[in-house]
Amino acid sequence: MVRTIALKLSAAALLLPLFYGASLASDLVVGMPNWPSGQASANIIKYGIEKKLGLKVEVQEMGTLIIFAGLDTGEVDVHPEVWRPNFDSLVTKYVDEKKTVRLSPKQVAATQGICTTRETADKYGIKDIADLSDPKKTAVLDTDGDGKGEMWIGATTWSSTTIERIRAESYGYAKTVKLLEAPEDVAMAAVDAAAATNTPIAFYCYSPHHVFDLHEIVPLTEPAYDAAKWKVVLPSDDPTNWLSKSSAPVAWPPSYFNIGFSSKLAERLPKVASFLSNIDFTPKEITEMSYALQVERQDPAKYAQQWIAEHEDRLNAWSK
């Protein structure tokens, strides 16, 4: 789900000029992350603002660290999905401390964790996070014949992937399961295949997401979230010792995401800031975006244009 932790912020800032040469004629720039709903919502924001406010908007794909560096300077104007707690360190730095970034008051509720298919839970007894530390149970997740199970924990560039690695170390199943990082479309194809063939599988899951509509997906049970036990240090905060300094042997805290935008945008184009603050996507709509782009392989821009054409009432409400 969520992009970028491996690069240092200073390095990300150096890359900013690479994205703006083609955008100099635009009134504002929307950063587009690499997960499906983020790509769809970025384009809906673009075409919505162009239609209702008459401005030219450029969408540029980039990672979250780069987007936040641009929001800080005002060279990027919008991040369509600022996931919490995934990006908490960035929110603390730019929203709370530097006050160069603002968050929409509208939130979309979300969940994150490890899931299996119903077949995996019922037939193979993988129902609780502790089951992943049992090599007899995780052996059924073996797909390469070495006797040790594998599990997708997210895309390499997602902050949630880093947090899942921390959780695997904290719970202990990093010793019994090989933790795989791969693009989301590759992982979802594996989930589709496992569900179709009744093959056992476990994987990082988040909602809103279409996978819960396509298959009977079961989240593993875990100890309840405890803030005192959730100690997450990301590579962007400590590139060398982030893992040794982290511990998270509990479930994810309640998750959600907001639209983020530059404080300079709010000062320069207050009507745009108001428009962004009024956007109220529902979890169902986010799931539909995910399905359209990942399952139906729709182009993000074309999907957004069609969405805009069918939701004139929403645009009017956002423009008030």
Residue pairs with C-beta under 8 A, 6 or more apart in sequence:
1 35
1 83
1 86
1 112
1 154
1 155
1 158
1 160
1 184
1 206
2 33
2 35
2 64
2 81
2 83
2 86
2 87
2 158
2 159
2 160
3 33
3 34
3 35
3 63
3 64
3 155
3 157
3 158
3 159
4 12
4 63
4 64
4 65
4 66
4 157
4 158
4 159
5 65
5 157
5 158
5 159
5 161
5 162
5 234
5 235
5 236
6 156
6 157
6 235
7 63
7 65
7 66
7 236
8 236
8 239
9 65
9 68
9 69
9 236
12 63
12 65
12 66
12 68
12 69
13 66
13 69
13 73
15 66
16 66
16 69
16 70
16 73
16 75
16 76
19 29
19 60
19 62
19 66
19 70
19 76
20 29
20 60
20 75
22 58
23 29
23 58
23 60
25 56
26 56
26 57
26 58
27 55
27 56
27 57
27 269
28 49
28 55
28 57
28 58
28 77
28 78
28 265
28 269
28 272
29 57
29 58
29 59
29 60
29 70
29 75
29 76
29 77
29 78
30 42
30 45
30 46
30 57
30 58
30 59
30 60
30 76
30 77
30 78
30 80
31 42
31 60
31 61
31 62
31 64
31 66
31 67
31 70
31 71
31 76
31 78
31 79
31 80
32 38
32 39
32 42
32 43
32 59
32 60
32 61
32 62
32 80
32 300
33 39
33 42
33 61
33 62
33 63
33 64
33 67
33 79
33 80
33 81
34 61
34 63
34 155
34 157
35 81
35 155
35 158
35 184
36 184
36 289
36 290
36 292
36 293
36 294
37 81
37 208
37 286
37 287
37 289
37 290
37 293
38 80
38 81
39 61
39 293
39 300
40 289
40 290
40 292
40 293
40 300
40 303
40 304
40 307
41 80
41 81
41 259
41 281
41 286
41 289
42 59
42 78
42 80
42 300
43 59
43 300
43 301
43 303
43 304
43 305
44 304
44 307
44 308
45 57
45 78
45 80
45 259
45 276
45 279
46 57
46 58
46 59
46 304
47 57
47 301
47 304
47 305
47 308
48 275
48 279
48 308
48 315
48 318
49 55
49 57
49 272
49 275
50 56
50 57
51 308
51 315
52 275
52 315
52 316
52 318
52 319
53 271
53 272
53 275
53 319
55 269
55 272
59 301
60 76
62 70
62 76
63 157
64 79
64 87
64 90
64 159
65 90
65 236
66 76
67 76
67 79
68 79
68 87
68 90
68 94
68 101
68 260
69 76
70 76
70 262
71 77
71 79
71 94
71 100
71 101
71 260
71 261
71 262
72 94
72 98
72 100
72 101
72 262
73 100
74 100
74 262
74 264
74 265
74 268
76 262
77 261
77 262
77 265
77 272
78 259
78 260
78 261
78 262
78 265
78 276
79 259
79 260
79 261
80 259
81 257
81 258
81 259
82 90
82 91
82 103
82 257
82 258
82 259
82 260
83 110
83 159
83 160
83 255
83 256
83 257
84 91
84 255
84 256
84 257
84 258
85 230
85 232
85 252
85 253
85 255
86 158
86 159
86 160
86 163
86 255
87 159
88 232
89 234
89 236
89 237
90 236
91 101
91 103
94 100
94 101
95 101
95 102
95 103
95 260
99 263
100 262
100 263
100 264
101 260
101 261
101 262
101 263
102 260
102 261
102 262
102 263
102 266
102 273
103 258
103 259
103 260
104 258
104 259
104 260
104 261
104 276
104 277
104 279
105 258
105 277
106 258
106 259
106 277
106 278
106 279
106 280
106 281
107 256
107 257
107 258
108 208
108 256
108 257
108 258
108 281
108 282
108 283
108 286
109 254
109 255
109 256
109 283
110 206
110 207
110 208
110 255
110 256
110 257
110 283
111 206
111 207
111 219
111 252
111 255
112 160
112 204
112 205
112 206
112 252
112 255
113 204
113 205
113 206
113 219
113 220
113 222
113 251
113 252
114 129
114 132
114 151
114 164
114 202
114 203
114 204
114 205
114 219
114 220
114 222
115 202
115 203
115 204
115 205
115 217
115 218
115 219
115 220
116 126
116 127
116 200
116 201
116 202
116 203
116 217
116 218
116 220
117 191
117 194
117 195
117 200
117 201
117 215
117 216
117 217
117 218
118 216
118 217
118 218
119 195
119 198
119 200
120 126
120 140
120 194
120 200
120 201
120 202
120 218
121 127
121 218
123 198
123 200
124 137
124 140
124 200
125 131
125 137
126 132
126 137
126 138
126 140
126 141
126 200
126 202
126 220
127 218
127 220
127 221
128 220
128 221
128 222
129 171
129 173
129 220
129 221
129 222
129 223
130 171
131 137
131 138
131 220
132 138
132 151
132 168
132 171
132 173
132 176
132 177
132 202
132 220
133 171
133 172
133 173
133 175
133 176
134 176
135 148
135 176
138 148
138 149
138 173
138 176
138 177
139 147
139 148
139 149
140 149
140 200
141 149
141 150
141 151
141 177
141 200
141 201
141 202
142 148
142 149
142 150
143 150
144 150
148 176
148 177
148 178
149 176
149 177
149 178
149 202
150 177
150 178
150 180
151 177
151 178
151 179
151 180
151 202
151 203
151 204
152 180
152 181
152 182
152 187
152 190
152 203
152 204
153 161
153 164
153 165
153 168
153 179
153 180
153 181
153 203
153 204
154 160
154 161
154 164
154 181
154 184
154 204
155 161
155 181
155 182
155 183
155 184
156 181
156 182
159 234
160 204
160 206
161 181
161 204
162 234
162 235
162 242
163 232
163 234
163 248
163 252
164 179
164 204
165 174
165 179
165 243
166 232
166 243
166 246
166 247
166 248
167 248
167 249
168 174
168 177
168 179
169 243
169 246
170 246
170 247
170 248
170 249
171 249
177 202
180 187
184 294
185 294
187 203
187 204
188 211
188 294
190 201
190 203
191 201
191 203
191 211
191 215
192 214
192 215
193 199
194 200
194 201
195 214
195 215
195 216
202 220
205 211
205 212
205 217
205 219
206 255
207 283
207 287
208 283
208 284
208 286
208 287
208 290
209 287
209 290
210 287
210 288
210 290
210 291
210 294
210 295
211 217
212 287
213 287
213 291
214 291
214 295
222 250
222 251
223 249
223 250
223 251
224 250
224 251
225 250
225 251
225 252
225 253
225 254
226 250
227 253
229 247
229 248
229 249
229 250
230 248
230 250
230 253
231 245
231 246
231 247
231 248
232 246
232 248
233 241
233 242
233 245
233 246
234 242
235 242
238 245
259 276
259 277
259 279
261 272
261 273
261 276
265 272
265 273
266 273
275 318
275 319
278 317
278 318
278 319
278 320
279 318
280 314
280 317
280 318
289 303
292 298
292 303
293 300
293 303
308 315
